[in-house]
Amino acid sequence: MATDWLKDPDAVLDWVWDWSDWLAPGETITTSDFTVSAGLDLDSDSNTLSSATAWLSGGEPGTPYLVANRITTSAGRTDERSITIRVKNR
């Protein structure tokens, strides 16, 4: 999921990590944690049995921010996926 995404500094947007293709049959997400580079705000986060969502705001135009989602599953597996949010006046 190493992808760049654009965001306006005034936007408050939800970003979804869909883990359903990675999870084994019957396996679910038991914990989900987000790490966000300084300067970008994690307003809230949540998860379902197969996805995790982060609501992000702020950021300085021209600055890239790394956002990572680390999950643990009902099978005891742990993985992390990251994206880069590039803030740009739109």
PDB file of N, CA, C and O in Angstrom, chain B, residues numbered from 101:
ATOM      1  N   MET B 101       0.827  -1.188   0.000  1.00  0.00           N
ATOM      2  CA  MET B 101       0.000   0.000   0.000  1.00  0.00           C
ATOM      3  C   MET B 101       0.873   1.254   0.000  1.00  0.00           C
ATOM      4  O   MET B 101       0.429   2.306   0.461  1.00  0.00           O
ATOM      5  N   ALA B 102       2.061   1.169  -0.489  1.00  0.00           N
ATOM      6  CA  ALA B 102       2.962   2.319  -0.519  1.00  0.00           C
ATOM      7  C   ALA B 102       2.550   3.244  -1.665  1.00  0.00           C
ATOM      8  O   ALA B 102       3.062   3.139  -2.780  1.00  0.00           O
ATOM      9  N   THR B 103       1.629   4.136  -1.374  1.00  0.00           N
ATOM     10  CA  THR B 103       1.047   5.011  -2.374  1.00  0.00           C
ATOM     11  C   THR B 103       1.060   6.443  -1.864  1.00  0.00           C
ATOM     12  O   THR B 103       0.966   6.687  -0.661  1.00  0.00           O
ATOM     13  N   ASP B 104       1.180   7.401  -2.806  1.00  0.00           N
ATOM     14  CA  ASP B 104       1.078   8.812  -2.451  1.00  0.00           C
ATOM     15  C   ASP B 104      -0.351   9.303  -2.692  1.00  0.00           C
ATOM     16  O   ASP B 104      -0.962   8.990  -3.714  1.00  0.00           O
ATOM     17  N   TRP B 105      -0.871  10.072  -1.743  1.00  0.00           N
ATOM     18  CA  TRP B 105      -2.209  10.649  -1.833  1.00  0.00           C
ATOM     19  C   TRP B 105      -2.112  12.141  -1.569  1.00  0.00           C
ATOM     20  O   TRP B 105      -1.249  12.586  -0.813  1.00  0.00           O
ATOM     21  N   LEU B 106      -2.999  12.921  -2.192  1.00  0.00           N
ATOM     22  CA  LEU B 106      -3.018  14.369  -1.988  1.00  0.00           C
ATOM     23  C   LEU B 106      -4.125  14.762  -1.033  1.00  0.00           C
ATOM     24  O   LEU B 106      -5.187  14.140  -0.988  1.00  0.00           O
ATOM     25  N   LYS B 107      -3.852  15.816  -0.265  1.00  0.00           N
ATOM     26  CA  LYS B 107      -4.804  16.342   0.712  1.00  0.00           C
ATOM     27  C   LYS B 107      -4.610  17.845   0.824  1.00  0.00           C
ATOM     28  O   LYS B 107      -3.477  18.321   0.888  1.00  0.00           O
ATOM     29  N   ASP B 108      -5.702  18.595   0.848  1.00  0.00           N
ATOM     30  CA  ASP B 108      -5.647  20.033   1.103  1.00  0.00           C
ATOM     31  C   ASP B 108      -5.404  20.242   2.597  1.00  0.00           C
ATOM     32  O   ASP B 108      -5.894  19.452   3.404  1.00  0.00           O
ATOM     33  N   PRO B 109      -4.657  21.287   2.996  1.00  0.00           N
ATOM     34  CA  PRO B 109      -4.396  21.488   4.430  1.00  0.00           C
ATOM     35  C   PRO B 109      -5.658  21.765   5.252  1.00  0.00           C
ATOM     36  O   PRO B 109      -5.655  21.564   6.466  1.00  0.00           O
ATOM     37  N   ASP B 110      -6.740  22.226   4.605  1.00  0.00           N
ATOM     38  CA  ASP B 110      -7.983  22.499   5.329  1.00  0.00           C
ATOM     39  C   ASP B 110      -8.960  21.328   5.318  1.00  0.00           C
ATOM     40  O   ASP B 110     -10.001  21.379   5.972  1.00  0.00           O
ATOM     41  N   ALA B 111      -8.629  20.285   4.585  1.00  0.00           N
ATOM     42  CA  ALA B 111      -9.517  19.129   4.487  1.00  0.00           C
ATOM     43  C   ALA B 111      -9.385  18.224   5.708  1.00  0.00           C
ATOM     44  O   ALA B 111      -8.302  18.068   6.273  1.00  0.00           O
ATOM     45  N   VAL B 112     -10.501  17.637   6.095  1.00  0.00           N
ATOM     46  CA  VAL B 112     -10.531  16.578   7.114  1.00  0.00           C
ATOM     47  C   VAL B 112     -11.105  15.364   6.395  1.00  0.00           C
ATOM     48  O   VAL B 112     -12.293  15.323   6.074  1.00  0.00           O
ATOM     49  N   LEU B 113     -10.245  14.373   6.145  1.00  0.00           N
ATOM     50  CA  LEU B 113     -10.637  13.241   5.303  1.00  0.00           C
ATOM     51  C   LEU B 113     -10.371  11.906   5.985  1.00  0.00           C
ATOM     52  O   LEU B 113      -9.488  11.778   6.833  1.00  0.00           O
ATOM     53  N   ASP B 114     -11.161  10.921   5.588  1.00  0.00           N
ATOM     54  CA  ASP B 114     -10.962   9.556   6.083  1.00  0.00           C
ATOM     55  C   ASP B 114     -10.145   8.772   5.067  1.00  0.00           C
ATOM     56  O   ASP B 114     -10.359   8.878   3.859  1.00  0.00           O
ATOM     57  N   TRP B 115      -9.209   7.985   5.575  1.00  0.00           N
ATOM     58  CA  TRP B 115      -8.338   7.136   4.769  1.00  0.00           C
ATOM     59  C   TRP B 115      -8.525   5.713   5.278  1.00  0.00           C
ATOM     60  O   TRP B 115      -8.387   5.449   6.473  1.00  0.00           O
ATOM     61  N   VAL B 116      -8.841   4.797   4.364  1.00  0.00           N
ATOM     62  CA  VAL B 116      -9.192   3.431   4.754  1.00  0.00           C
ATOM     63  C   VAL B 116      -8.114   2.453   4.302  1.00  0.00           C
ATOM     64  O   VAL B 116      -7.685   2.475   3.149  1.00  0.00           O
ATOM     65  N   TRP B 117      -7.686   1.605   5.213  1.00  0.00           N
ATOM     66  CA  TRP B 117      -6.792   0.483   4.927  1.00  0.00           C
ATOM     67  C   TRP B 117      -7.684  -0.754   4.880  1.00  0.00           C
ATOM     68  O   TRP B 117      -8.218  -1.172   5.906  1.00  0.00           O
ATOM     69  N   ASP B 118      -7.845  -1.333   3.710  1.00  0.00           N
ATOM     70  CA  ASP B 118      -8.667  -2.532   3.535  1.00  0.00           C
ATOM     71  C   ASP B 118      -7.744  -3.752   3.575  1.00  0.00           C
ATOM     72  O   ASP B 118      -6.947  -3.965   2.661  1.00  0.00           O
ATOM     73  N   TRP B 119      -7.855  -4.540   4.626  1.00  0.00           N
ATOM     74  CA  TRP B 119      -6.992  -5.699   4.835  1.00  0.00           C
ATOM     75  C   TRP B 119      -7.658  -7.002   4.383  1.00  0.00           C
ATOM     76  O   TRP B 119      -7.074  -8.071   4.556  1.00  0.00           O
ATOM     77  N   SER B 120      -8.851  -6.942   3.815  1.00  0.00           N
ATOM     78  CA  SER B 120      -9.621  -8.153   3.533  1.00  0.00           C
ATOM     79  C   SER B 120      -8.903  -9.133   2.602  1.00  0.00           C
ATOM     80  O   SER B 120      -9.029 -10.344   2.785  1.00  0.00           O
ATOM     81  N   ASP B 121      -8.157  -8.645   1.613  1.00  0.00           N
ATOM     82  CA  ASP B 121      -7.431  -9.548   0.713  1.00  0.00           C
ATOM     83  C   ASP B 121      -6.243 -10.232   1.393  1.00  0.00           C
ATOM     84  O   ASP B 121      -5.806 -11.296   0.956  1.00  0.00           O
ATOM     85  N   TRP B 122      -5.726  -9.626   2.452  1.00  0.00           N
ATOM     86  CA  TRP B 122      -4.567 -10.170   3.152  1.00  0.00           C
ATOM     87  C   TRP B 122      -4.967 -11.167   4.238  1.00  0.00           C
ATOM     88  O   TRP B 122      -4.229 -12.112   4.517  1.00  0.00           O
ATOM     89  N   LEU B 123      -6.132 -10.958   4.851  1.00  0.00           N
ATOM     90  CA  LEU B 123      -6.580 -11.824   5.946  1.00  0.00           C
ATOM     91  C   LEU B 123      -6.934 -13.221   5.440  1.00  0.00           C
ATOM     92  O   LEU B 123      -7.483 -13.385   4.351  1.00  0.00           O
ATOM     93  N   ALA B 124      -6.612 -14.207   6.242  1.00  0.00           N
ATOM     94  CA  ALA B 124      -6.993 -15.589   5.922  1.00  0.00           C
ATOM     95  C   ALA B 124      -8.487 -15.769   6.194  1.00  0.00           C
ATOM     96  O   ALA B 124      -9.067 -14.994   6.955  1.00  0.00           O
ATOM     97  N   PRO B 125      -9.125 -16.781   5.583  1.00  0.00           N
ATOM     98  CA  PRO B 125     -10.542 -17.024   5.847  1.00  0.00           C
ATOM     99  C   PRO B 125     -10.804 -17.178   7.350  1.00  0.00           C
ATOM    100  O   PRO B 125     -10.148 -17.971   8.026  1.00  0.00           O
ATOM    101  N   GLY B 126     -11.745 -16.429   7.847  1.00  0.00           N
ATOM    102  CA  GLY B 126     -12.107 -16.482   9.266  1.00  0.00           C
ATOM    103  C   GLY B 126     -11.256 -15.618  10.173  1.00  0.00           C
ATOM    104  O   GLY B 126     -11.599 -15.429  11.340  1.00  0.00           O
ATOM    105  N   GLU B 127     -10.158 -15.091   9.666  1.00  0.00           N
ATOM    106  CA  GLU B 127      -9.258 -14.243  10.456  1.00  0.00           C
ATOM    107  C   GLU B 127      -9.800 -12.817  10.487  1.00  0.00           C
ATOM    108  O   GLU B 127     -10.338 -12.335   9.490  1.00  0.00           O
ATOM    109  N   THR B 128      -9.661 -12.143  11.620  1.00  0.00           N
ATOM    110  CA  THR B 128     -10.164 -10.775  11.767  1.00  0.00           C
ATOM    111  C   THR B 128      -9.112  -9.880  12.430  1.00  0.00           C
ATOM    112  O   THR B 128      -8.161 -10.358  13.047  1.00  0.00           O
ATOM    113  N   ILE B 129      -9.312  -8.586  12.283  1.00  0.00           N
ATOM    114  CA  ILE B 129      -8.448  -7.611  12.955  1.00  0.00           C
ATOM    115  C   ILE B 129      -8.877  -7.521  14.414  1.00  0.00           C
ATOM    116  O   ILE B 129     -10.054  -7.308  14.709  1.00  0.00           O
ATOM    117  N   THR B 130      -7.920  -7.683  15.326  1.00  0.00           N
ATOM    118  CA  THR B 130      -8.228  -7.548  16.756  1.00  0.00           C
ATOM    119  C   THR B 130      -7.735  -6.215  17.317  1.00  0.00           C
ATOM    120  O   THR B 130      -8.365  -5.651  18.211  1.00  0.00           O
ATOM    121  N   THR B 131      -6.605  -5.703  16.797  1.00  0.00           N
ATOM    122  CA  THR B 131      -6.133  -4.370  17.195  1.00  0.00           C
ATOM    123  C   THR B 131      -5.608  -3.642  15.975  1.00  0.00           C
ATOM    124  O   THR B 131      -5.090  -4.248  15.036  1.00  0.00           O
ATOM    125  N   SER B 132      -5.753  -2.324  16.011  1.00  0.00           N
ATOM    126  CA  SER B 132      -5.291  -1.477  14.921  1.00  0.00           C
ATOM    127  C   SER B 132      -4.722  -0.203  15.529  1.00  0.00           C
ATOM    128  O   SER B 132      -5.378   0.454  16.336  1.00  0.00           O
ATOM    129  N   ASP B 133      -3.499   0.142  15.139  1.00  0.00           N
ATOM    130  CA  ASP B 133      -2.855   1.359  15.631  1.00  0.00           C
ATOM    131  C   ASP B 133      -2.320   2.147  14.440  1.00  0.00           C
ATOM    132  O   ASP B 133      -1.808   1.578  13.476  1.00  0.00           O
ATOM    133  N   PHE B 134      -2.452   3.474  14.528  1.00  0.00           N
ATOM    134  CA  PHE B 134      -1.941   4.355  13.492  1.00  0.00           C
ATOM    135  C   PHE B 134      -0.775   5.167  14.022  1.00  0.00           C
ATOM    136  O   PHE B 134      -0.768   5.600  15.174  1.00  0.00           O
ATOM    137  N   THR B 135       0.215   5.364  13.153  1.00  0.00           N
ATOM    138  CA  THR B 135       1.337   6.253  13.422  1.00  0.00           C
ATOM    139  C   THR B 135       1.329   7.306  12.323  1.00  0.00           C
ATOM    140  O   THR B 135       1.270   6.984  11.136  1.00  0.00           O
ATOM    141  N   VAL B 136       1.391   8.587  12.742  1.00  0.00           N
ATOM    142  CA  VAL B 136       1.295   9.698  11.796  1.00  0.00           C
ATOM    143  C   VAL B 136       2.481  10.631  12.016  1.00  0.00           C
ATOM    144  O   VAL B 136       2.800  10.978  13.153  1.00  0.00           O
ATOM    145  N   SER B 137       3.138  11.038  10.921  1.00  0.00           N
ATOM    146  CA  SER B 137       4.255  11.979  11.018  1.00  0.00           C
ATOM    147  C   SER B 137       3.802  13.272  11.695  1.00  0.00           C
ATOM    148  O   SER B 137       2.661  13.705  11.535  1.00  0.00           O
ATOM    149  N   ALA B 138       4.719  13.881  12.454  1.00  0.00           N
ATOM    150  CA  ALA B 138       4.436  15.150  13.131  1.00  0.00           C
ATOM    151  C   ALA B 138       4.022  16.207  12.116  1.00  0.00           C
ATOM    152  O   ALA B 138       4.624  16.329  11.049  1.00  0.00           O
ATOM    153  N   GLY B 139       2.994  16.965  12.457  1.00  0.00           N
ATOM    154  CA  GLY B 139       2.503  18.029  11.594  1.00  0.00           C
ATOM    155  C   GLY B 139       1.179  17.691  10.938  1.00  0.00           C
ATOM    156  O   GLY B 139       0.443  18.587  10.527  1.00  0.00           O
ATOM    157  N   LEU B 140       0.870  16.412  10.837  1.00  0.00           N
ATOM    158  CA  LEU B 140      -0.421  15.946  10.349  1.00  0.00           C
ATOM    159  C   LEU B 140      -1.173  15.429  11.558  1.00  0.00           C
ATOM    160  O   LEU B 140      -0.589  14.762  12.412  1.00  0.00           O
ATOM    161  N   ASP B 141      -2.467  15.728  11.642  1.00  0.00           N
ATOM    162  CA  ASP B 141      -3.240  15.363  12.833  1.00  0.00           C
ATOM    163  C   ASP B 141      -4.103  14.134  12.594  1.00  0.00           C
ATOM    164  O   ASP B 141      -4.833  14.058  11.606  1.00  0.00           O
ATOM    165  N   LEU B 142      -4.015  13.173  13.505  1.00  0.00           N
ATOM    166  CA  LEU B 142      -4.905  12.025  13.531  1.00  0.00           C
ATOM    167  C   LEU B 142      -6.074  12.408  14.428  1.00  0.00           C
ATOM    168  O   LEU B 142      -5.958  12.378  15.653  1.00  0.00           O
ATOM    169  N   ASP B 143      -7.211  12.772  13.812  1.00  0.00           N
ATOM    170  CA  ASP B 143      -8.366  13.224  14.586  1.00  0.00           C
ATOM    171  C   ASP B 143      -9.085  12.077  15.279  1.00  0.00           C
ATOM    172  O   ASP B 143      -9.523  12.207  16.423  1.00  0.00           O
ATOM    173  N   SER B 144      -9.204  10.953  14.579  1.00  0.00           N
ATOM    174  CA  SER B 144      -9.812   9.763  15.175  1.00  0.00           C
ATOM    175  C   SER B 144      -9.474   8.563  14.310  1.00  0.00           C
ATOM    176  O   SER B 144      -9.031   8.707  13.171  1.00  0.00           O
ATOM    177  N   ASP B 145      -9.688   7.384  14.861  1.00  0.00           N
ATOM    178  CA  ASP B 145      -9.482   6.162  14.093  1.00  0.00           C
ATOM    179  C   ASP B 145     -10.427   5.093  14.588  1.00  0.00           C
ATOM    180  O   ASP B 145     -10.915   5.145  15.717  1.00  0.00           O
ATOM    181  N   SER B 146     -10.680   4.121  13.729  1.00  0.00           N
ATOM    182  CA  SER B 146     -11.560   3.011  14.074  1.00  0.00           C
ATOM    183  C   SER B 146     -11.193   1.822  13.193  1.00  0.00           C
ATOM    184  O   SER B 146     -10.415   1.950  12.248  1.00  0.00           O
ATOM    185  N   ASN B 147     -11.762   0.669  13.514  1.00  0.00           N
ATOM    186  CA  ASN B 147     -11.573  -0.492  12.653  1.00  0.00           C
ATOM    187  C   ASN B 147     -12.785  -1.393  12.701  1.00  0.00           C
ATOM    188  O   ASN B 147     -13.555  -1.397  13.661  1.00  0.00           O
ATOM    189  N   THR B 148     -12.930  -2.164  11.619  1.00  0.00           N
ATOM    190  CA  THR B 148     -13.921  -3.219  11.542  1.00  0.00           C
ATOM    191  C   THR B 148     -13.154  -4.533  11.641  1.00  0.00           C
ATOM    192  O   THR B 148     -11.980  -4.541  12.012  1.00  0.00           O
ATOM    193  N   LEU B 149     -13.800  -5.626  11.317  1.00  0.00           N
ATOM    194  CA  LEU B 149     -13.124  -6.922  11.348  1.00  0.00           C
ATOM    195  C   LEU B 149     -12.106  -7.072  10.220  1.00  0.00           C
ATOM    196  O   LEU B 149     -11.235  -7.940  10.284  1.00  0.00           O
ATOM    197  N   SER B 150     -12.214  -6.205   9.156  1.00  0.00           N
ATOM    198  CA  SER B 150     -11.322  -6.370   8.006  1.00  0.00           C
ATOM    199  C   SER B 150     -10.720  -5.075   7.466  1.00  0.00           C
ATOM    200  O   SER B 150     -10.005  -5.108   6.464  1.00  0.00           O
ATOM    201  N   SER B 151     -10.990  -3.936   8.104  1.00  0.00           N
ATOM    202  CA  SER B 151     -10.416  -2.670   7.633  1.00  0.00           C
ATOM    203  C   SER B 151     -10.166  -1.733   8.811  1.00  0.00           C
ATOM    204  O   SER B 151     -10.688  -1.927   9.909  1.00  0.00           O
ATOM    205  N   ALA B 152      -9.352  -0.712   8.550  1.00  0.00           N
ATOM    206  CA  ALA B 152      -9.047   0.298   9.562  1.00  0.00           C
ATOM    207  C   ALA B 152      -9.154   1.671   8.896  1.00  0.00           C
ATOM    208  O   ALA B 152      -8.782   1.836   7.734  1.00  0.00           O
ATOM    209  N   THR B 153      -9.665   2.650   9.638  1.00  0.00           N
ATOM    210  CA  THR B 153      -9.888   3.989   9.096  1.00  0.00           C
ATOM    211  C   THR B 153      -9.244   5.027   9.988  1.00  0.00           C
ATOM    212  O   THR B 153      -9.355   4.975  11.213  1.00  0.00           O
ATOM    213  N   ALA B 154      -8.559   5.983   9.347  1.00  0.00           N
ATOM    214  CA  ALA B 154      -7.961   7.119  10.050  1.00  0.00           C
ATOM    215  C   ALA B 154      -8.565   8.409   9.489  1.00  0.00           C
ATOM    216  O   ALA B 154      -8.638   8.578   8.272  1.00  0.00           O
ATOM    217  N   TRP B 155      -8.997   9.316  10.365  1.00  0.00           N
ATOM    218  CA  TRP B 155      -9.452  10.648   9.974  1.00  0.00           C
ATOM    219  C   TRP B 155      -8.291  11.592  10.209  1.00  0.00           C
ATOM    220  O   TRP B 155      -7.802  11.732  11.330  1.00  0.00           O
ATOM    221  N   LEU B 156      -7.850  12.246   9.121  1.00  0.00           N
ATOM    222  CA  LEU B 156      -6.656  13.092   9.169  1.00  0.00           C
ATOM    223  C   LEU B 156      -6.983  14.530   8.800  1.00  0.00           C
ATOM    224  O   LEU B 156      -7.821  14.789   7.937  1.00  0.00           O
ATOM    225  N   SER B 157      -6.307  15.466   9.471  1.00  0.00           N
ATOM    226  CA  SER B 157      -6.480  16.886   9.175  1.00  0.00           C
ATOM    227  C   SER B 157      -5.134  17.592   9.277  1.00  0.00           C
ATOM    228  O   SER B 157      -4.148  17.029   9.755  1.00  0.00           O
ATOM    229  N   GLY B 158      -5.121  18.855   8.809  1.00  0.00           N
ATOM    230  CA  GLY B 158      -3.931  19.682   8.939  1.00  0.00           C
ATOM    231  C   GLY B 158      -2.872  19.371   7.912  1.00  0.00           C
ATOM    232  O   GLY B 158      -3.149  18.828   6.842  1.00  0.00           O
ATOM    233  N   GLY B 159      -1.660  19.724   8.258  1.00  0.00           N
ATOM    234  CA  GLY B 159      -0.533  19.541   7.369  1.00  0.00           C
ATOM    235  C   GLY B 159      -0.117  20.845   6.724  1.00  0.00           C
ATOM    236  O   GLY B 159      -0.919  21.768   6.578  1.00  0.00           O
ATOM    237  N   GLU B 160       1.139  20.909   6.341  1.00  0.00           N
ATOM    238  CA  GLU B 160       1.734  22.100   5.721  1.00  0.00           C
ATOM    239  C   GLU B 160       1.893  21.835   4.227  1.00  0.00           C
ATOM    240  O   GLU B 160       2.474  20.821   3.841  1.00  0.00           O
ATOM    241  N   PRO B 161       1.376  22.745   3.369  1.00  0.00           N
ATOM    242  CA  PRO B 161       1.522  22.543   1.925  1.00  0.00           C
ATOM    243  C   PRO B 161       2.984  22.309   1.525  1.00  0.00           C
ATOM    244  O   PRO B 161       3.898  22.963   2.026  1.00  0.00           O
ATOM    245  N   GLY B 162       3.170  21.365   0.616  1.00  0.00           N
ATOM    246  CA  GLY B 162       4.498  21.018   0.135  1.00  0.00           C
ATOM    247  C   GLY B 162       5.208  19.976   0.972  1.00  0.00           C
ATOM    248  O   GLY B 162       6.335  19.593   0.659  1.00  0.00           O
ATOM    249  N   THR B 163       4.568  19.513   2.031  1.00  0.00           N
ATOM    250  CA  THR B 163       5.200  18.567   2.947  1.00  0.00           C
ATOM    251  C   THR B 163       4.584  17.176   2.798  1.00  0.00           C
ATOM    252  O   THR B 163       3.360  17.047   2.820  1.00  0.00           O
ATOM    253  N   PRO B 164       5.402  16.134   2.649  1.00  0.00           N
ATOM    254  CA  PRO B 164       4.893  14.766   2.651  1.00  0.00           C
ATOM    255  C   PRO B 164       4.838  14.222   4.084  1.00  0.00           C
ATOM    256  O   PRO B 164       5.719  14.498   4.899  1.00  0.00           O
ATOM    257  N   TYR B 165       3.806  13.457   4.370  1.00  0.00           N
ATOM    258  CA  TYR B 165       3.628  12.861   5.700  1.00  0.00           C
ATOM    259  C   TYR B 165       3.414  11.364   5.559  1.00  0.00           C
ATOM    260  O   TYR B 165       2.640  10.922   4.710  1.00  0.00           O
ATOM    261  N   LEU B 166       4.093  10.584   6.385  1.00  0.00           N
ATOM    262  CA  LEU B 166       3.938   9.141   6.393  1.00  0.00           C
ATOM    263  C   LEU B 166       2.846   8.770   7.395  1.00  0.00           C
ATOM    264  O   LEU B 166       2.838   9.248   8.529  1.00  0.00           O
ATOM    265  N   VAL B 167       1.933   7.916   6.960  1.00  0.00           N
ATOM    266  CA  VAL B 167       0.864   7.412   7.825  1.00  0.00           C
ATOM    267  C   VAL B 167       0.909   5.889   7.740  1.00  0.00           C
ATOM    268  O   VAL B 167       0.826   5.321   6.651  1.00  0.00           O
ATOM    269  N   ALA B 168       1.040   5.235   8.885  1.00  0.00           N
ATOM    270  CA  ALA B 168       1.144   3.777   8.929  1.00  0.00           C
ATOM    271  C   ALA B 168       0.029   3.188   9.776  1.00  0.00           C
ATOM    272  O   ALA B 168      -0.354   3.744  10.805  1.00  0.00           O
ATOM    273  N   ASN B 169      -0.482   2.056   9.324  1.00  0.00           N
ATOM    274  CA  ASN B 169      -1.476   1.294  10.076  1.00  0.00           C
ATOM    275  C   ASN B 169      -0.875  -0.068  10.410  1.00  0.00           C
ATOM    276  O   ASN B 169      -0.487  -0.824   9.519  1.00  0.00           O
ATOM    277  N   ARG B 170      -0.805  -0.368  11.698  1.00  0.00           N
ATOM    278  CA  ARG B 170      -0.270  -1.655  12.181  1.00  0.00           C
ATOM    279  C   ARG B 170      -1.424  -2.417  12.819  1.00  0.00           C
ATOM    280  O   ARG B 170      -2.106  -1.909  13.709  1.00  0.00           O
ATOM    281  N   ILE B 171      -1.630  -3.641  12.349  1.00  0.00           N
ATOM    282  CA  ILE B 171      -2.715  -4.453  12.900  1.00  0.00           C
ATOM    283  C   ILE B 171      -2.179  -5.748  13.498  1.00  0.00           C
ATOM    284  O   ILE B 171      -1.100  -6.225  13.148  1.00  0.00           O
ATOM    285  N   THR B 172      -2.963  -6.291  14.402  1.00  0.00           N
ATOM    286  CA  THR B 172      -2.778  -7.636  14.907  1.00  0.00           C
ATOM    287  C   THR B 172      -4.086  -8.364  14.644  1.00  0.00           C
ATOM    288  O   THR B 172      -5.167  -7.784  14.751  1.00  0.00           O
ATOM    289  N   THR B 173      -3.976  -9.644  14.298  1.00  0.00           N
ATOM    290  CA  THR B 173      -5.173 -10.397  13.913  1.00  0.00           C
ATOM    291  C   THR B 173      -5.532 -11.459  14.949  1.00  0.00           C
ATOM    292  O   THR B 173      -4.779 -11.744  15.880  1.00  0.00           O
ATOM    293  N   SER B 174      -6.706 -12.024  14.743  1.00  0.00           N
ATOM    294  CA  SER B 174      -7.176 -13.092  15.629  1.00  0.00           C
ATOM    295  C   SER B 174      -6.283 -14.326  15.561  1.00  0.00           C
ATOM    296  O   SER B 174      -6.310 -15.160  16.467  1.00  0.00           O
ATOM    297  N   ALA B 175      -5.491 -14.450  14.493  1.00  0.00           N
ATOM    298  CA  ALA B 175      -4.545 -15.573  14.362  1.00  0.00           C
ATOM    299  C   ALA B 175      -3.182 -15.234  14.958  1.00  0.00           C
ATOM    300  O   ALA B 175      -2.268 -16.058  14.921  1.00  0.00           O
ATOM    301  N   GLY B 176      -3.037 -14.012  15.513  1.00  0.00           N
ATOM    302  CA  GLY B 176      -1.781 -13.614  16.133  1.00  0.00           C
ATOM    303  C   GLY B 176      -0.769 -13.034  15.160  1.00  0.00           C
ATOM    304  O   GLY B 176       0.377 -12.791  15.535  1.00  0.00           O
ATOM    305  N   ARG B 177      -1.180 -12.805  13.901  1.00  0.00           N
ATOM    306  CA  ARG B 177      -0.270 -12.204  12.927  1.00  0.00           C
ATOM    307  C   ARG B 177      -0.280 -10.686  13.084  1.00  0.00           C
ATOM    308  O   ARG B 177      -1.284 -10.103  13.491  1.00  0.00           O
ATOM    309  N   THR B 178       0.849 -10.051  12.758  1.00  0.00           N
ATOM    310  CA  THR B 178       0.987  -8.593  12.806  1.00  0.00           C
ATOM    311  C   THR B 178       1.565  -8.129  11.479  1.00  0.00           C
ATOM    312  O   THR B 178       2.488  -8.740  10.940  1.00  0.00           O
ATOM    313  N   ASP B 179       1.002  -7.025  10.954  1.00  0.00           N
ATOM    314  CA  ASP B 179       1.542  -6.445   9.729  1.00  0.00           C
ATOM    315  C   ASP B 179       1.318  -4.937   9.780  1.00  0.00           C
ATOM    316  O   ASP B 179       0.515  -4.431  10.564  1.00  0.00           O
ATOM    317  N   GLU B 180       2.052  -4.237   8.920  1.00  0.00           N
ATOM    318  CA  GLU B 180       1.954  -2.778   8.865  1.00  0.00           C
ATOM    319  C   GLU B 180       1.979  -2.341   7.407  1.00  0.00           C
ATOM    320  O   GLU B 180       2.755  -2.865   6.608  1.00  0.00           O
ATOM    321  N   ARG B 181       1.127  -1.380   7.064  1.00  0.00           N
ATOM    322  CA  ARG B 181       1.072  -0.793   5.728  1.00  0.00           C
ATOM    323  C   ARG B 181       1.137   0.713   5.858  1.00  0.00           C
ATOM    324  O   ARG B 181       0.542   1.293   6.766  1.00  0.00           O
ATOM    325  N   SER B 182       1.866   1.349   4.945  1.00  0.00           N
ATOM    326  CA  SER B 182       2.069   2.803   5.016  1.00  0.00           C
ATOM    327  C   SER B 182       1.653   3.481   3.721  1.00  0.00           C
ATOM    328  O   SER B 182       1.726   2.894   2.641  1.00  0.00           O
ATOM    329  N   ILE B 183       1.217   4.724   3.847  1.00  0.00           N
ATOM    330  CA  ILE B 183       0.968   5.582   2.698  1.00  0.00           C
ATOM    331  C   ILE B 183       1.644   6.920   2.964  1.00  0.00           C
ATOM    332  O   ILE B 183       1.959   7.255   4.106  1.00  0.00           O
ATOM    333  N   THR B 184       1.859   7.676   1.902  1.00  0.00           N
ATOM    334  CA  THR B 184       2.370   9.032   2.031  1.00  0.00           C
ATOM    335  C   THR B 184       1.268   9.994   1.635  1.00  0.00           C
ATOM    336  O   THR B 184       0.709   9.898   0.542  1.00  0.00           O
ATOM    337  N   ILE B 185       0.958  10.928   2.535  1.00  0.00           N
ATOM    338  CA  ILE B 185      -0.019  11.979   2.260  1.00  0.00           C
ATOM    339  C   ILE B 185       0.793  13.233   1.913  1.00  0.00           C
ATOM    340  O   ILE B 185       1.592  13.705   2.721  1.00  0.00           O
ATOM    341  N   ARG B 186       0.585  13.754   0.731  1.00  0.00           N
ATOM    342  CA  ARG B 186       1.246  14.998   0.313  1.00  0.00           C
ATOM    343  C   ARG B 186       0.221  16.126   0.415  1.00  0.00           C
ATOM    344  O   ARG B 186      -0.835  16.077  -0.217  1.00  0.00           O
ATOM    345  N   VAL B 187       0.538  17.125   1.203  1.00  0.00           N
ATOM    346  CA  VAL B 187      -0.374  18.241   1.421  1.00  0.00           C
ATOM    347  C   VAL B 187      -0.129  19.293   0.347  1.00  0.00           C
ATOM    348  O   VAL B 187       1.001  19.713   0.100  1.00  0.00           O
ATOM    349  N   LYS B 188      -1.231  19.704  -0.285  1.00  0.00           N
ATOM    350  CA  LYS B 188      -1.160  20.669  -1.370  1.00  0.00           C
ATOM    351  C   LYS B 188      -2.422  21.513  -1.364  1.00  0.00           C
ATOM    352  O   LYS B 188      -3.524  20.981  -1.226  1.00  0.00           O
ATOM    353  N   ASN B 189      -2.271  22.838  -1.515  1.00  0.00           N
ATOM    354  CA  ASN B 189      -3.442  23.691  -1.651  1.00  0.00           C
ATOM    355  C   ASN B 189      -4.161  23.300  -2.930  1.00  0.00           C
ATOM    356  O   ASN B 189      -3.560  23.243  -4.003  1.00  0.00           O
ATOM    357  N   ARG B 190      -5.467  23.029  -2.804  1.00  0.00           N
ATOM    358  CA  ARG B 190      -6.229  22.554  -3.963  1.00  0.00           C
ATOM    359  C   ARG B 190      -7.383  23.479  -4.257  1.00  0.00           C
ATOM    360  O   ARG B 190      -8.139  23.243  -5.199  1.00  0.00           O
TER     361      ARG B 190
END
